Amino acid sequence: MDDLIRALEEHVPLIIEKRNQNPGSTMTDAELEKELKPIKQIMKSLNPKNLLKLKRVDNGDGPSIGNGIHVEAIHEKIEPPRDGVRYLHIRESHGCFSAGVFVFPPGYEIPLHNHPGMTVLSLVLYGSLKVKTFDIIDDANDDNEDEEKIIKKENDGRYKNHNGCNTGCKVAKLLLPRYFTRNCHPPSKLDTTKPSYLPEGSLHTYENQTTEIKSPTLTELYPHKGNVHHFMAGPHGAAVLDVLVPPYDASEDRDCTFYQRSQEVKCEWDDAEKKYKVWLLPIDQPSWFQCLSGTYMNFCDRDNNGNQDEYSDEKNDEEDDEGDVQMDR
């Protein structure tokens, strides 16, 4: 893990500097994918068993980390004990990146949400998840754009109404006990024949098929590709290492919003993409969902100045148990 943090601290500022060299322009998803290749290589080399100090189980009654190895899930070992998805903070560099682990009890979910202008690398450390993603459509190139729409388009595909307001939601600081605490205005009644009357903050997207990912899969999302997603853990739960570049920051227009797929505006088939075009509508954080930060082993919260303890693997034992399949870091 220390190798990953060093790589993030050295490499990500260079990516952001390169992006800022051309004010008003953005790096394409393909360019970002190329720039982050060294980070992805390090993430793929991580040993989840050593990282989370996972205990192996021999009867297969536990989440898998790949290579036929099953381990005990850790969601019941996080302090303080709480129900829901848990978040273990690792490191954050303001405006550059954040890293942490989401821990899912069996069957638990993170609802559909976005990552405006961000790239996220997600490594499944153990278990499995079903994932639903949507690609944000760049409607700036739409030849059929209606100039009389009462809403104006933003670069990331979101919409503002005529007075410039949007549905940005408050981002919960990692200091707070809750992570993913967002409050949005619920969508208003729709005129199903005129997309211009969609509620502010709506996203025009391509819908991707639901897939299942398992440890040690690494997934990627970019400012457009796969930017809006939903996770549901499998029967043994899951743990996912997330690296956000850059992190959420409401002051920089990188706020998180929850969404639901519109059932009232007719979807359109795109022959070129072989996908449906659908609208996603902003909603309040679902009442059934909570994600609370916690402490486990070397993982713990810290303040924004880095004064509290952070994760360190200096004392981690790099040797696997006898008989385990070695997964090099």
Secondary structure in CASP SS format (residue, H / E / C, confidence):
PFRMAT SS
TARGET T0000
AUTHOR 0000-0000-0000
METHOD secondary structure of the structure
MODEL  1
M C 1.00
D H 1.00
D H 1.00
L H 1.00
I H 1.00
R H 1.00
A H 1.00
L H 1.00
E H 1.00
E H 1.00
H H 1.00
V H 1.00
P H 1.00
L H 1.00
I H 1.00
I H 1.00
E H 1.00
K H 1.00
R H 1.00
N H 1.00
Q C 1.00
N C 1.00
P C 1.00
G C 1.00
S C 1.00
T C 1.00
M C 1.00
T C 1.00
D H 1.00
A H 1.00
E H 1.00
L H 1.00
E H 1.00
K H 1.00
E H 1.00
L C 1.00
K H 1.00
P H 1.00
I H 1.00
K H 1.00
Q H 1.00
I H 1.00
M H 1.00
K H 1.00
S H 1.00
L C 1.00
N C 1.00
P H 1.00
K H 1.00
N H 1.00
L H 1.00
L C 1.00
K C 1.00
L C 1.00
K C 1.00
R E 1.00
V E 1.00
D C 1.00
N C 1.00
G C 1.00
D C 1.00
G C 1.00
P C 1.00
S E 1.00
I E 1.00
G E 1.00
N C 1.00
G C 1.00
I E 1.00
H E 1.00
V E 1.00
E C 1.00
A C 1.00
I C 1.00
H C 1.00
E C 1.00
K C 1.00
I C 1.00
E E 1.00
P C 1.00
P C 1.00
R C 1.00
D C 1.00
G C 1.00
V E 1.00
R E 1.00
Y E 1.00
L E 1.00
H E 1.00
I E 1.00
R E 1.00
E E 1.00
S E 1.00
H C 1.00
G C 1.00
C C 1.00
F E 1.00
S E 1.00
A E 1.00
G E 1.00
V E 1.00
F E 1.00
V E 1.00
F E 1.00
P C 1.00
P C 1.00
G C 1.00
Y C 1.00
E E 1.00
I E 1.00
P E 1.00
L E 1.00
H E 1.00
N C 1.00
H C 1.00
P C 1.00
G C 1.00
M C 1.00
T E 1.00
V E 1.00
L E 1.00
S E 1.00
L E 1.00
V E 1.00
L E 1.00
Y E 1.00
G E 1.00
S E 1.00
L E 1.00
K E 1.00
V E 1.00
K E 1.00
T E 1.00
F E 1.00
D E 1.00
I E 1.00
I C 1.00
D C 1.00
D H 1.00
A H 1.00
N H 1.00
D C 1.00
D C 1.00
N C 1.00
E C 1.00
D C 1.00
E C 1.00
E C 1.00
K C 1.00
I C 1.00
I C 1.00
K E 1.00
K E 1.00
E C 1.00
N C 1.00
D C 1.00
G C 1.00
R C 1.00
Y E 1.00
K E 1.00
N C 1.00
H C 1.00
N C 1.00
G C 1.00
C C 1.00
N C 1.00
T C 1.00
G C 1.00
C C 1.00
K C 1.00
V C 1.00
A C 1.00
K C 1.00
L C 1.00
L C 1.00
L C 1.00
P C 1.00
R E 1.00
Y E 1.00
F C 1.00
T C 1.00
R C 1.00
N C 1.00
C C 1.00
H C 1.00
P C 1.00
P C 1.00
S C 1.00
K C 1.00
L C 1.00
D C 1.00
T C 1.00
T C 1.00
K C 1.00
P H 1.00
S H 1.00
Y H 1.00
L C 1.00
P C 1.00
E C 1.00
G C 1.00
S C 1.00
L E 1.00
H E 1.00
T E 1.00
Y E 1.00
E E 1.00
N C 1.00
Q C 1.00
T C 1.00
T E 1.00
E E 1.00
I E 1.00
K E 1.00
S C 1.00
P C 1.00
T C 1.00
L E 1.00
T E 1.00
E E 1.00
L E 1.00
Y C 1.00
P C 1.00
H C 1.00
K C 1.00
G C 1.00
N C 1.00
V E 1.00
H E 1.00
H E 1.00
F E 1.00
M E 1.00
A E 1.00
G E 1.00
P E 1.00
H E 1.00
G E 1.00
A E 1.00
A E 1.00
V E 1.00
L E 1.00
D E 1.00
V E 1.00
L E 1.00
V E 1.00
P C 1.00
P C 1.00
Y C 1.00
D E 1.00
A H 1.00
S H 1.00
E H 1.00
D C 1.00
R E 1.00
D C 1.00
C C 1.00
T C 1.00
F E 1.00
Y E 1.00
Q E 1.00
R E 1.00
S C 1.00
Q C 1.00
E C 1.00
V C 1.00
K C 1.00
C C 1.00
E E 1.00
W E 1.00
D E 1.00
D C 1.00
A C 1.00
E C 1.00
K C 1.00
K E 1.00
Y E 1.00
K E 1.00
V E 1.00
W E 1.00
L E 1.00
L E 1.00
P E 1.00
I E 1.00
D C 1.00
Q C 1.00
P C 1.00
S C 1.00
W C 1.00
F C 1.00
Q C 1.00
C E 1.00
L E 1.00
S E 1.00
G C 1.00
T E 1.00
Y E 1.00
M C 1.00
N C 1.00
F E 1.00
C C 1.00
D C 1.00
R C 1.00
D C 1.00
N C 1.00
N C 1.00
G C 1.00
N C 1.00
Q C 1.00
D C 1.00
E C 1.00
Y C 1.00
S C 1.00
D C 1.00
E C 1.00
K C 1.00
N C 1.00
D C 1.00
E C 1.00
E C 1.00
D C 1.00
D C 1.00
E C 1.00
G C 1.00
D C 1.00
V C 1.00
Q C 1.00
M C 1.00
D C 1.00
R C 1.00
END
